[in-house]
């Protein structure tokens, strides 16, 4: 299959994608071309991890470059991408079919949420027009720059589960080494009084303290997620804001084929005025303020947190 970027008309259109900005709540990429480049690379990696043929790798790479080309006309509808591809003389049926259906998970998930799930006929039509296996791989690749990772995208995970339940796909390798498939956000609330800085910790397990954290929801900035989780898991009130990113931790969940990388982005949070602590949230067993002298000895759920706590305390000590 020919590299789509060698098509002069398409390459010109693709260059214009660099001037199309994206919603930062839904993409970490700043523009549609940067997003498409990242999607194409991710799609090729997923294809390789799943034993796809060279022709299938090339197809998914081209799809990464082509799927959003219609955005140069001012709309994200797949039909406009098909129009642009037609203007560029692109006729490959497999590619055009995947462009047409690449975003199906979102409207179908919305319909299902309204109690109007796609019919068996709709699923058969989909399977007749595209290779559902390749479509599933691409849907994951298309979330490569989602702030929360692809596993936090409900339409994507719903579609994958439904396709597998219907026997349209077998087990797929969807979590790649070194690429977080789920991204969360957490907050270190730092206060300062006459005794110096202190950081708010919570305990949600039988042993070990941690910082409040949780998943980044749809259309939510990581900083917003960090403050929301801080409120929900610690019960702290007051006017809160984020002053800086503290650091990122990564760890693996699951074993074997289910093993996946999870990333947590931590932020330093401040409260304007005196913090208020409401009732202890249901899932939280205990909470406490941590002082600088206690950082080295406090039992934590992960030793990786200790360095972040030192930085948080230091930030409180130097904050004027």
One Martini backbone bead per residue (centre of mass of N, CA, C, O) as a GRO file, in nm:
protein
  320
    1UNK     BB    1   0.096   0.036   0.022
    2UNK     BB    2   0.071   0.360  -0.011
    3UNK     BB    3   0.188   0.644   0.102
    4UNK     BB    4  -0.015   0.907   0.166
    5UNK     BB    5   0.213   1.136   0.189
    6UNK     BB    6   0.281   1.099  -0.137
    7UNK     BB    7   0.031   1.258  -0.177
    8UNK     BB    8   0.019   1.577  -0.269
    9UNK     BB    9  -0.269   1.662  -0.190
   10UNK     BB   10  -0.266   1.541   0.089
   11UNK     BB   11  -0.010   1.677   0.201
   12UNK     BB   12  -0.132   1.959   0.189
   13UNK     BB   13  -0.370   1.903   0.379
   14UNK     BB   14  -0.198   1.802   0.619
   15UNK     BB   15  -0.053   2.068   0.673
   16UNK     BB   16  -0.323   2.217   0.760
   17UNK     BB   17  -0.368   2.062   1.032
   18UNK     BB   18  -0.161   2.246   1.197
   19UNK     BB   19  -0.408   2.479   1.217
   20UNK     BB   20  -0.569   2.279   1.402
   21UNK     BB   21  -0.718   2.298   1.687
   22UNK     BB   22  -0.754   2.159   2.017
   23UNK     BB   23  -0.899   2.022   2.284
   24UNK     BB   24  -0.736   2.013   2.592
   25UNK     BB   25  -0.948   1.815   2.734
   26UNK     BB   26  -0.889   1.577   2.490
   27UNK     BB   27  -0.589   1.689   2.425
   28UNK     BB   28  -0.234   1.711   2.422
   29UNK     BB   29  -0.243   1.801   2.156
   30UNK     BB   30  -0.242   2.106   1.974
   31UNK     BB   31  -0.290   1.954   1.694
   32UNK     BB   32  -0.404   1.756   1.432
   33UNK     BB   33  -0.126   1.664   1.324
   34UNK     BB   34   0.004   1.571   1.584
   35UNK     BB   35  -0.212   1.367   1.646
   36UNK     BB   36  -0.190   1.197   1.382
   37UNK     BB   37   0.102   1.113   1.417
   38UNK     BB   38   0.057   0.960   1.687
   39UNK     BB   39  -0.158   0.763   1.584
   40UNK     BB   40   0.010   0.628   1.363
   41UNK     BB   41   0.226   0.513   1.552
   42UNK     BB   42   0.037   0.354   1.740
   43UNK     BB   43  -0.097   0.176   1.525
   44UNK     BB   44   0.163   0.034   1.435
   45UNK     BB   45   0.233  -0.090   1.711
   46UNK     BB   46  -0.028  -0.253   1.748
   47UNK     BB   47   0.000  -0.417   1.492
   48UNK     BB   48   0.266  -0.555   1.570
   49UNK     BB   49   0.162  -0.680   1.848
   50UNK     BB   50  -0.078  -0.842   1.658
   51UNK     BB   51   0.040  -0.964   1.382
   52UNK     BB   52   0.038  -0.791   1.147
   53UNK     BB   53   0.063  -0.709   0.844
   54UNK     BB   54   0.220  -0.492   0.642
   55UNK     BB   55  -0.046  -0.392   0.514
   56UNK     BB   56  -0.188  -0.328   0.788
   57UNK     BB   57   0.014  -0.126   0.892
   58UNK     BB   58  -0.018   0.072   0.655
   59UNK     BB   59  -0.320   0.119   0.691
   60UNK     BB   60  -0.309   0.235   0.985
   61UNK     BB   61  -0.121   0.465   0.919
   62UNK     BB   62  -0.303   0.606   0.714
   63UNK     BB   63  -0.540   0.642   0.909
   64UNK     BB   64  -0.399   0.832   1.102
   65UNK     BB   65  -0.370   1.059   0.877
   66UNK     BB   66  -0.691   1.056   0.768
   67UNK     BB   67  -0.929   1.069   0.986
   68UNK     BB   68  -0.900   1.416   1.027
   69UNK     BB   69  -0.893   1.580   0.750
   70UNK     BB   70  -1.177   1.729   0.765
   71UNK     BB   71  -1.087   1.965   0.967
   72UNK     BB   72  -1.010   2.174   0.737
   73UNK     BB   73  -1.340   2.244   0.710
   74UNK     BB   74  -1.460   2.256   1.029
   75UNK     BB   75  -1.500   1.936   1.077
   76UNK     BB   76  -1.537   1.601   1.241
   77UNK     BB   77  -1.670   1.453   1.022
   78UNK     BB   78  -1.613   1.173   0.838
   79UNK     BB   79  -1.743   1.271   0.569
   80UNK     BB   80  -1.529   1.496   0.519
   81UNK     BB   81  -1.288   1.311   0.490
   82UNK     BB   82  -1.396   1.167   0.240
   83UNK     BB   83  -1.403   1.417   0.060
   84UNK     BB   84  -1.101   1.483   0.070
   85UNK     BB   85  -1.003   1.209  -0.038
   86UNK     BB   86  -1.146   1.234  -0.310
   87UNK     BB   87  -0.991   1.494  -0.397
   88UNK     BB   88  -0.711   1.312  -0.374
   89UNK     BB   89  -0.773   1.018  -0.509
   90UNK     BB   90  -0.885   0.823  -0.296
   91UNK     BB   91  -0.982   0.449  -0.325
   92UNK     BB   92  -0.941   0.281  -0.083
   93UNK     BB   93  -1.167   0.081   0.073
   94UNK     BB   94  -1.044   0.014   0.348
   95UNK     BB   95  -0.980   0.304   0.430
   96UNK     BB   96  -1.261   0.435   0.391
   97UNK     BB   97  -1.410   0.252   0.590
   98UNK     BB   98  -1.246   0.335   0.845
   99UNK     BB   99  -1.307   0.632   0.835
  100UNK     BB  100  -1.616   0.608   0.859
  101UNK     BB  101  -1.592   0.415   1.146
  102UNK     BB  102  -1.379   0.526   1.364
  103UNK     BB  103  -1.621   0.691   1.552
  104UNK     BB  104  -1.855   0.491   1.650
  105UNK     BB  105  -1.842   0.466   1.962
  106UNK     BB  106  -1.981   0.731   2.044
  107UNK     BB  107  -2.275   0.712   1.925
  108UNK     BB  108  -2.329   0.422   2.031
  109UNK     BB  109  -2.295   0.485   2.331
  110UNK     BB  110  -2.514   0.699   2.349
  111UNK     BB  111  -2.747   0.518   2.260
  112UNK     BB  112  -2.716   0.312   2.488
  113UNK     BB  113  -2.765   0.523   2.722
  114UNK     BB  114  -3.073   0.565   2.595
  115UNK     BB  115  -3.176   0.267   2.506
  116UNK     BB  116  -3.037   0.257   2.184
  117UNK     BB  117  -2.906   0.013   2.073
  118UNK     BB  118  -2.746  -0.134   1.848
  119UNK     BB  119  -2.807  -0.347   1.616
  120UNK     BB  120  -2.734  -0.636   1.466
  121UNK     BB  121  -2.738  -0.510   1.185
  122UNK     BB  122  -2.526  -0.290   1.241
  123UNK     BB  123  -2.296  -0.487   1.309
  124UNK     BB  124  -2.299  -0.639   1.036
  125UNK     BB  125  -2.235  -0.397   0.862
  126UNK     BB  126  -1.966  -0.333   0.985
  127UNK     BB  127  -1.832  -0.618   0.932
  128UNK     BB  128  -1.869  -0.590   0.612
  129UNK     BB  129  -1.685  -0.313   0.580
  130UNK     BB  130  -1.483  -0.405   0.815
  131UNK     BB  131  -1.210  -0.461   1.019
  132UNK     BB  132  -1.260  -0.490   1.348
  133UNK     BB  133  -0.978  -0.532   1.451
  134UNK     BB  134  -0.858  -0.270   1.330
  135UNK     BB  135  -1.061  -0.079   1.458
  136UNK     BB  136  -0.986  -0.133   1.753
  137UNK     BB  137  -0.693  -0.049   1.736
  138UNK     BB  138  -0.754   0.242   1.646
  139UNK     BB  139  -0.922   0.344   1.886
  140UNK     BB  140  -0.682   0.333   2.076
  141UNK     BB  141  -0.487   0.516   1.916
  142UNK     BB  142  -0.686   0.773   1.923
  143UNK     BB  143  -0.606   0.790   2.255
  144UNK     BB  144  -0.298   0.877   2.293
  145UNK     BB  145  -0.386   1.201   2.390
  146UNK     BB  146  -0.546   1.138   2.630
  147UNK     BB  147  -0.544   1.250   2.949
  148UNK     BB  148  -0.659   0.948   3.063
  149UNK     BB  149  -0.659   0.756   2.853
  150UNK     BB  150  -0.817   0.487   2.706
  151UNK     BB  151  -0.945   0.356   2.974
  152UNK     BB  152  -1.119   0.639   3.026
  153UNK     BB  153  -1.289   0.562   2.764
  154UNK     BB  154  -1.602   0.456   2.738
  155UNK     BB  155  -1.658   0.405   2.433
  156UNK     BB  156  -1.413   0.225   2.384
  157UNK     BB  157  -1.458   0.002   2.600
  158UNK     BB  158  -1.737  -0.074   2.502
  159UNK     BB  159  -1.670  -0.162   2.212
  160UNK     BB  160  -1.467  -0.382   2.279
  161UNK     BB  161  -1.659  -0.556   2.449
  162UNK     BB  162  -1.881  -0.596   2.233
  163UNK     BB  163  -1.709  -0.722   2.009
  164UNK     BB  164  -1.623  -0.967   2.176
  165UNK     BB  165  -1.909  -1.074   2.257
  166UNK     BB  166  -1.977  -1.109   1.932
  167UNK     BB  167  -1.709  -1.238   1.790
  168UNK     BB  168  -1.527  -1.011   1.623
  169UNK     BB  169  -1.305  -1.058   1.849
  170UNK     BB  170  -1.026  -1.121   2.002
  171UNK     BB  171  -0.763  -1.107   2.165
  172UNK     BB  172  -0.585  -0.807   2.250
  173UNK     BB  173  -0.313  -0.592   2.219
  174UNK     BB  174  -0.339  -0.269   2.411
  175UNK     BB  175  -0.072  -0.275   2.592
  176UNK     BB  176   0.213  -0.085   2.597
  177UNK     BB  177   0.526  -0.046   2.646
  178UNK     BB  178   0.555   0.275   2.791
  179UNK     BB  179   0.225   0.312   2.769
  180UNK     BB  180  -0.017   0.465   2.911
  181UNK     BB  181  -0.367   0.362   2.962
  182UNK     BB  182  -0.366   0.520   3.245
  183UNK     BB  183  -0.461   0.844   3.385
  184UNK     BB  184  -0.392   1.022   3.675
  185UNK     BB  185  -0.479   1.231   3.968
  186UNK     BB  186  -0.305   1.428   4.223
  187UNK     BB  187  -0.279   1.567   4.571
  188UNK     BB  188  -0.082   1.809   4.761
  189UNK     BB  189  -0.172   1.946   5.050
  190UNK     BB  190  -0.042   2.265   5.147
  191UNK     BB  191   0.050   2.391   5.463
  192UNK     BB  192   0.103   2.686   5.688
  193UNK     BB  193   0.262   2.742   6.001
  194UNK     BB  194   0.440   2.780   6.289
  195UNK     BB  195   0.550   2.465   6.229
  196UNK     BB  196   0.509   2.469   5.930
  197UNK     BB  197   0.480   2.243   5.699
  198UNK     BB  198   0.197   2.051   5.552
  199UNK     BB  199   0.061   1.727   5.458
  200UNK     BB  200  -0.208   1.560   5.319
  201UNK     BB  201  -0.321   1.245   5.428
  202UNK     BB  202  -0.429   0.911   5.341
  203UNK     BB  203  -0.636   0.615   5.432
  204UNK     BB  204  -0.763   0.315   5.239
  205UNK     BB  205  -0.604   0.101   5.388
  206UNK     BB  206  -0.469  -0.094   5.625
  207UNK     BB  207  -0.193   0.014   5.502
  208UNK     BB  208  -0.085   0.310   5.440
  209UNK     BB  209  -0.003   0.607   5.286
  210UNK     BB  210  -0.153   0.882   5.087
  211UNK     BB  211  -0.256   1.043   4.806
  212UNK     BB  212  -0.489   1.186   4.650
  213UNK     BB  213  -0.665   0.998   4.385
  214UNK     BB  214  -0.761   0.977   4.023
  215UNK     BB  215  -0.946   0.991   3.761
  216UNK     BB  216  -0.985   1.125   3.443
  217UNK     BB  217  -1.228   1.285   3.306
  218UNK     BB  218  -1.428   1.387   3.084
  219UNK     BB  219  -1.339   1.707   3.016
  220UNK     BB  220  -1.066   1.708   3.204
  221UNK     BB  221  -0.836   1.838   3.380
  222UNK     BB  222  -0.588   1.729   3.576
  223UNK     BB  223  -0.613   1.956   3.791
  224UNK     BB  224  -0.915   1.910   3.840
  225UNK     BB  225  -0.894   1.616   3.928
  226UNK     BB  226  -0.711   1.660   4.172
  227UNK     BB  227  -0.913   1.839   4.334
  228UNK     BB  228  -1.152   1.648   4.335
  229UNK     BB  229  -1.008   1.412   4.479
  230UNK     BB  230  -0.935   1.568   4.729
  231UNK     BB  231  -1.224   1.618   4.822
  232UNK     BB  232  -1.339   1.321   4.807
  233UNK     BB  233  -1.096   1.172   4.991
  234UNK     BB  234  -1.067   1.403   5.241
  235UNK     BB  235  -1.289   1.647   5.292
  236UNK     BB  236  -1.194   1.906   5.188
  237UNK     BB  237  -1.217   2.256   5.211
  238UNK     BB  238  -1.240   2.528   5.013
  239UNK     BB  239  -1.019   2.726   4.833
  240UNK     BB  240  -0.874   2.576   4.554
  241UNK     BB  241  -0.540   2.516   4.413
  242UNK     BB  242  -0.283   2.509   4.170
  243UNK     BB  243   0.081   2.560   4.163
  244UNK     BB  244   0.204   2.265   4.079
  245UNK     BB  245   0.395   2.017   3.957
  246UNK     BB  246   0.537   1.741   4.124
  247UNK     BB  247   0.480   1.459   3.964
  248UNK     BB  248   0.552   1.118   3.837
  249UNK     BB  249   0.392   0.796   3.842
  250UNK     BB  250   0.469   0.444   3.776
  251UNK     BB  251   0.266   0.143   3.723
  252UNK     BB  252   0.166  -0.191   3.745
  253UNK     BB  253  -0.107  -0.386   3.624
  254UNK     BB  254  -0.129  -0.692   3.646
  255UNK     BB  255  -0.107  -0.991   3.439
  256UNK     BB  256   0.023  -1.055   3.162
  257UNK     BB  257  -0.203  -0.957   2.926
  258UNK     BB  258  -0.315  -0.746   3.164
  259UNK     BB  259  -0.075  -0.578   3.160
  260UNK     BB  260  -0.041  -0.233   3.283
  261UNK     BB  261   0.008   0.112   3.255
  262UNK     BB  262   0.026   0.355   3.519
  263UNK     BB  263  -0.046   0.705   3.570
  264UNK     BB  264   0.057   0.972   3.802
  265UNK     BB  265  -0.039   1.308   3.856
  266UNK     BB  266   0.111   1.547   4.061
  267UNK     BB  267   0.002   1.813   4.287
  268UNK     BB  268   0.013   2.129   4.417
  269UNK     BB  269  -0.189   2.241   4.684
  270UNK     BB  270  -0.408   2.509   4.776
  271UNK     BB  271  -0.539   2.724   5.037
  272UNK     BB  272  -0.768   2.973   5.103
  273UNK     BB  273  -0.699   2.988   5.398
  274UNK     BB  274  -0.866   2.780   5.596
  275UNK     BB  275  -0.894   2.461   5.637
  276UNK     BB  276  -1.156   2.217   5.586
  277UNK     BB  277  -1.288   1.931   5.769
  278UNK     BB  278  -1.492   1.700   5.710
  279UNK     BB  279  -1.619   1.429   5.669
  280UNK     BB  280  -1.536   1.116   5.631
  281UNK     BB  281  -1.504   0.944   5.379
  282UNK     BB  282  -1.605   0.630   5.301
  283UNK     BB  283  -1.313   0.521   5.175
  284UNK     BB  284  -1.186   0.661   5.428
  285UNK     BB  285  -1.013   0.590   5.725
  286UNK     BB  286  -0.787   0.825   5.720
  287UNK     BB  287  -0.622   1.132   5.845
  288UNK     BB  288  -0.326   1.354   5.792
  289UNK     BB  289  -0.054   1.545   5.902
  290UNK     BB  290   0.260   1.615   5.748
  291UNK     BB  291   0.581   1.648   5.851
  292UNK     BB  292   0.910   1.680   5.788
  293UNK     BB  293   1.008   1.478   6.024
  294UNK     BB  294   0.810   1.230   5.896
  295UNK     BB  295   0.881   1.142   5.601
  296UNK     BB  296   1.094   0.897   5.654
  297UNK     BB  297   0.869   0.713   5.844
  298UNK     BB  298   0.622   0.693   5.694
  299UNK     BB  299   0.385   0.480   5.593
  300UNK     BB  300   0.353   0.355   5.259
  301UNK     BB  301   0.220   0.227   4.965
  302UNK     BB  302   0.478   0.385   4.835
  303UNK     BB  303   0.808   0.471   4.803
  304UNK     BB  304   0.774   0.677   4.563
  305UNK     BB  305   0.632   0.904   4.744
  306UNK     BB  306   0.857   1.027   4.925
  307UNK     BB  307   0.985   1.232   4.729
  308UNK     BB  308   0.726   1.398   4.689
  309UNK     BB  309   0.691   1.483   4.985
  310UNK     BB  310   0.950   1.641   5.008
  311UNK     BB  311   0.876   1.846   4.786
  312UNK     BB  312   0.619   1.952   4.920
  313UNK     BB  313   0.751   2.056   5.179
  314UNK     BB  314   0.952   2.242   5.039
  315UNK     BB  315   0.739   2.419   4.905
  316UNK     BB  316   0.621   2.519   5.180
  317UNK     BB  317   0.894   2.645   5.292
  318UNK     BB  318   0.935   2.850   5.026
  319UNK     BB  319   0.671   2.981   5.054
  320UNK     BB  320   0.577   3.325   5.066
   0.00000   0.00000   0.00000
